[in-house]
């Protein structure tokens, strides 16, 4: 790692009171070599022609923190997307164009704007994205756009047990060939180490909990006018019944028990600063679809820095999970710990 970048990272960590961890600085060193291969001191990777840096690891180990830091240092035409947003943009483009060259035209448009794209929280959960990613990334690499991916999932485990997964393996092979893969492994989850116990989370769901959450809601909405907001997503209308100038209140079933997806949640997040979600259930094999929607919802709200207040049937440690989503839900649980702390904003 160059001394200038190393010094900048040290200053960044000191300013934000982050621990400087050797494993994180090793990742930073590899990232610099990937992004700046023409540097004579960092030409090792230039012979390999890597187009992608695939950074994976457990929740809370600092992947996004490191990627964000490096992204801010990059003096290239660049952009950052949450992976859900990136795919929404692609599907919107395809919906508008409706021709056989949609992928190549979409990537051509990307190349006209960017040489470097950072995709945060990369995960594949539906068959539509799974079937299209191979061709999409093949075109991206042909246009010499560099991609930085952060994810909780090891490459070989992407879309594990998904429908028609055999059609997804060409994408895995492509990324394996074109990527530097690095795992960031730490025992601690830094997001759950806060000493602050003043959380915005209430359980179990009973009359006492309802009284407390109503009391908190009244404090936040004092002198604010109640409105109804209509969110229109490709003709699909969702009504926010309890909206108070950036604060919205929902029952879990409103958000996760009906046919809503990433784009709906993204549109909701655009007009909210603080969201109350009540009666979050314990998760199991029987409500795995609702759990997947909840995972997607929390990913987007976290990315958009939305404050959360929750009422739940049990504590976060006992909320449970379906077997299918158990690994992904570790990230969600960690984020919920952070998002419900009083200092989170």
C-alpha positions in Angstrom: 0.0 0.0 0.0 1.4 3.4 -0.9 2.4 5.5 2.1 0.0 8.3 1.0 -3.0 6.0 1.0 -1.9 4.2 4.1 -1.6 7.6 5.9 -5.0 8.7 4.6 -6.5 5.5 5.9 -4.8 5.9 9.3 -6.1 9.4 9.5 -9.6 8.3 8.5 -9.6 5.5 11.2 -8.4 7.8 13.9 -10.9 10.5 13.0 -13.8 8.0 13.2 -12.3 6.1 16.1 -12.1 2.9 14.1 -9.6 0.2 15.1 -6.9 -0.2 12.5 -6.8 -4.0 11.8 -4.0 -5.7 9.9 -6.3 -7.8 7.8 -8.2 -4.8 6.7 -5.1 -3.0 5.6 -4.0 -6.1 3.7 -7.3 -5.9 1.8 -6.7 -2.2 1.2 -3.3 -3.0 -0.3 -4.8 -5.5 -2.7 -7.6 -3.1 -3.7 -5.0 -0.5 -4.6 -3.1 -2.9 -6.7 -6.3 -3.8 -8.5 -7.4 -0.2 -9.2 -4.0 1.3 -10.1 -2.2 -1.5 -11.9 -0.1 0.9 -14.1 1.8 2.1 -11.1 5.4 0.7 -11.5 5.4 -0.3 -7.8 2.1 -2.1 -8.1 2.3 -3.8 -11.5 1.8 -7.4 -10.3 -1.8 -7.6 -11.2 -1.5 -5.8 -14.6 -0.3 -9.0 -16.2 -3.5 -10.8 -15.0 -6.0 -8.4 -16.6 -8.4 -8.6 -13.7 -11.7 -6.7 -14.2 -13.4 -7.3 -10.9 -12.5 -7.3 -7.2 -14.8 -9.6 -5.2 -14.6 -8.8 -1.5 -16.6 -11.1 0.7 -16.8 -11.8 4.4 -19.1 -12.0 7.4 -21.3 -9.2 8.6 -19.8 -6.3 10.4 -16.1 -6.9 9.6 -15.6 -3.6 7.7 -16.0 -4.6 4.0 -18.2 -1.6 3.2 -16.1 0.8 5.3 -12.9 -0.2 3.4 -14.7 -0.1 0.0 -16.2 3.3 0.7 -12.8 4.7 1.7 -11.1 3.4 -1.4 -14.0 4.6 -3.6 -13.5 8.1 -2.3 -9.8 8.0 -3.2 -10.4 6.9 -6.8 -9.9 9.6 -9.3 -11.8 7.9 -12.1 -15.2 8.3 -13.7 -17.0 6.3 -11.1 -20.3 5.5 -9.4 -21.6 3.4 -6.5 -24.8 1.3 -6.5 -26.5 -0.9 -4.0 -26.8 -4.1 -6.1 -30.6 -3.9 -5.9 -30.6 -0.4 -7.3 -28.2 -1.4 -10.1 -30.5 -4.2 -11.2 -33.6 -2.0 -10.9 -31.9 0.4 -13.3 -31.1 -2.3 -15.7 -34.7 -3.7 -15.7 -36.1 -0.2 -16.1 -33.8 0.3 -19.1 -34.9 -3.0 -20.6 -38.5 -2.2 -20.0 -38.2 1.1 -21.9 -36.1 -0.2 -24.8 -37.6 -3.6 -25.4 -35.1 -4.7 -28.1 -32.6 -7.5 -28.6 -29.6 -5.4 -27.9 -30.7 -4.2 -24.5 -27.7 -5.5 -22.6 -25.1 -4.2 -24.9 -26.8 -0.8 -25.2 -27.1 -0.6 -21.4 -23.4 -1.3 -20.9 -22.5 1.1 -23.7 -24.4 3.8 -21.8 -22.6 2.8 -18.6 -19.2 3.0 -20.3 -20.0 6.5 -21.6 -20.3 7.6 -17.9 -18.1 5.4 -15.8 -14.8 3.5 -15.8 -15.2 2.2 -12.3 -18.4 0.8 -10.6 -18.8 -0.2 -7.0 -21.6 -2.7 -6.3 -22.4 -2.9 -2.6 -24.3 -5.8 -0.9 -24.1 -8.1 -3.9 -26.6 -11.0 -3.7 -28.7 -13.0 -6.1 -32.1 -14.1 -4.9 -34.3 -14.4 -7.9 -34.2 -16.3 -11.1 -34.6 -13.3 -13.4 -31.4 -11.7 -12.2 -29.6 -15.0 -12.1 -30.3 -15.7 -15.8 -29.1 -12.3 -17.0 -26.0 -11.6 -14.9 -23.6 -13.7 -17.0 -24.3 -11.8 -20.2 -24.5 -8.5 -18.4 -21.1 -8.8 -16.8 -19.5 -10.3 -19.9 -20.4 -7.1 -21.7 -19.2 -4.9 -18.8 -15.8 -6.6 -18.8 -15.5 -6.3 -22.6 -16.0 -2.5 -22.2 -13.1 -2.5 -19.7 -15.2 -1.2 -16.8 -13.7 -2.2 -13.5 -16.1 -3.6 -10.9 -15.7 -3.7 -7.1 -18.1 -6.0 -5.4 -18.8 -6.4 -1.6 -20.9 -9.3 -0.4 -21.4 -11.6 2.5 -21.4 -14.7 0.2 -18.5 -16.7 -1.1 -18.5 -16.8 -4.9 -19.2 -20.5 -5.2 -22.2 -20.1 -2.8 -24.0 -17.4 -4.8 -27.6 -18.3 -5.6 -27.1 -21.6 -3.8 -30.1 -23.9 -4.1 -31.8 -21.3 -6.5 -34.1 -22.4 -9.3 -32.2 -23.6 -12.4 -28.9 -22.8 -10.8 -27.1 -24.7 -13.5 -27.8 -21.8 -15.8 -26.2 -19.4 -13.3 -22.8 -21.3 -13.2 -21.4 -19.6 -16.3 -21.6 -16.3 -14.3 -19.7 -17.8 -11.4 -17.1 -19.2 -13.9 -16.8 -15.7 -15.5 -16.3 -13.9 -12.2 -13.9 -16.6 -11.0 -11.8 -16.0 -14.1 -11.9 -12.2 -14.2 -11.7 -11.5 -10.4 -9.4 -11.0 -7.5 -11.3 -12.8 -4.7 -10.5 -11.7 -1.1 -12.1 -12.7 2.1 -12.1 -10.3 5.1 -12.3 -12.4 8.2 -12.6 -11.1 11.7 -14.1 -12.8 14.7 -15.8 -9.6 16.0 -18.9 -7.9 14.5 -18.0 -4.2 15.2 -21.6 -3.2 14.7 -22.8 -5.1 17.8 -20.1 -3.8 20.2 -21.8 -0.5 21.0 -22.1 0.2 24.7 -25.3 2.2 24.1 -28.2 0.2 25.4 -30.9 2.8 24.5 -32.3 0.9 21.6 -35.4 1.7 19.5 -36.6 -1.8 19.8 -39.5 -3.2 21.8 -40.5 -6.8 22.5 -42.6 -8.9 23.0 -45.7 -7.6 21.2 -48.2 -7.0 24.0 -50.2 -4.1 25.5 -47.2 -2.8 27.5 -45.0 -2.8 24.3 -47.8 -1.1 22.3 -48.1 1.6 24.9 -44.4 2.3 24.9 -44.1 2.4 21.1 -47.2 4.7 20.9 -45.6 7.0 23.4 -42.4 7.2 21.4 -44.3 7.7 18.2 -46.2 10.7 19.7 -43.0 12.2 20.8 -41.5 12.0 17.3 -44.7 13.3 15.5 -45.6 16.1 17.9 -46.8 19.1 15.9 -46.5 17.2 12.6 -49.5 16.7 10.3 -50.7 13.3 9.4 -50.8 12.5 5.6 -51.4 9.7 3.2 -48.7 9.0 0.6 -49.2 7.0 -2.6 -46.1 5.3 -3.9 -46.4 4.3 -7.6 -43.9 1.6 -8.8 -44.5 0.7 -12.4 -48.3 1.1 -12.0 -48.3 -0.8 -8.6 -49.7 1.6 -6.0 -48.7 1.3 -2.4 -50.4 3.5 0.2 -48.6 4.8 3.3 -51.5 5.4 5.7 -49.4 6.9 8.6 -47.0 9.5 7.3 -45.8 12.5 9.2 -43.2 14.7 7.4 -40.6 12.0 6.8 -41.7 9.6 9.5 -43.8 6.6 8.5 -45.4 3.8 10.5 -46.2 0.4 9.2 -47.2 -3.1 10.3 -44.8 -5.8 9.2 -47.5 -7.4 7.1 -48.0 -4.2 5.1 -44.4 -4.2 4.0 -43.5 -7.9 3.8 -46.8 -9.9 3.4 -47.7 -8.7 0.0 -46.1 -8.5 -3.4 -43.5 -5.8 -2.9 -39.9 -5.8 -3.9 -36.6 -3.8 -3.9 -38.0 -1.1 -6.1 -41.0 -0.5 -3.9 -38.8 -0.3 -0.8 -36.4 2.0 -2.6 -39.3 4.4 -3.5 -40.5 4.3 0.1 -37.1 5.1 1.4 -36.9 8.2 -0.8 -39.5 10.0 1.2 -38.7 8.7 4.7 -36.1 9.5 7.4 -37.5 7.4 10.2 -39.7 4.2 9.9 -41.6 2.4 12.6 -42.3 -1.3 11.8 -44.5 -3.1 14.2 -45.1 -6.8 15.0 -42.1 -8.2 13.3 -42.5 -12.0 13.7 -40.2 -14.8 14.5 -38.9 -16.3 11.2 -39.1 -20.0 10.2 -39.7 -22.3 7.3 -43.3 -21.2 7.0 -42.7 -17.5 6.4 -39.4 -17.6 4.5 -40.9 -15.5 1.6 -41.8 -12.7 4.1 -38.3 -13.0 5.6 -36.7 -12.5 2.2 -38.7 -9.4 1.7 -37.7 -8.2 5.1 -34.0 -8.8 4.3 -34.3 -6.8 1.1 -36.2 -4.0 3.0 -33.5 -3.7 5.7 -30.7 -3.7 3.1 -32.2 -0.7 1.4 -33.1 1.2 4.5 -29.6 0.6 5.8 -28.0 1.9 2.6 -30.2 5.0 2.8 -29.5 5.5 6.5 -33.1 5.3 7.6 -33.7 5.3 11.3 -35.7 2.3 12.6 -38.0 1.7 15.5 -39.4 -1.8 15.8 -41.7 -3.9 17.8 -41.1 -7.6 17.6 -42.4 -10.9 19.0 -39.0 -11.7 20.4 -35.6 -10.2 20.9 -33.2 -10.0 17.9 -31.2 -12.8 19.3 -34.2 -15.1 19.3 -36.0 -13.9 16.1 -35.1 -17.2 14.3 -34.7 -17.8 10.6 -35.6 -20.1 7.8 -32.8 -22.5 6.8 -32.8 -21.1 3.3 -32.0 -17.5 4.5 -30.0 -18.3 7.6 -26.6 -17.0 6.2 -28.0 -13.9 4.6 -30.0 -13.1 7.7 -26.9 -12.8 9.8 -26.2 -9.5 8.0 -29.8 -8.4 8.6 -29.6 -9.1 12.3 -26.4 -7.3 12.6 -27.8 -4.3 10.8 -30.9 -4.3 12.9 -28.7 -4.1 16.0 -27.0 -1.0 14.6 -30.1 0.7 13.1 -32.1 0.5 16.3 -29.4 2.2 18.4 -30.3 5.7 19.5 -27.0 7.1 18.1 -27.7 5.7 14.6 -28.4 8.3 11.9 
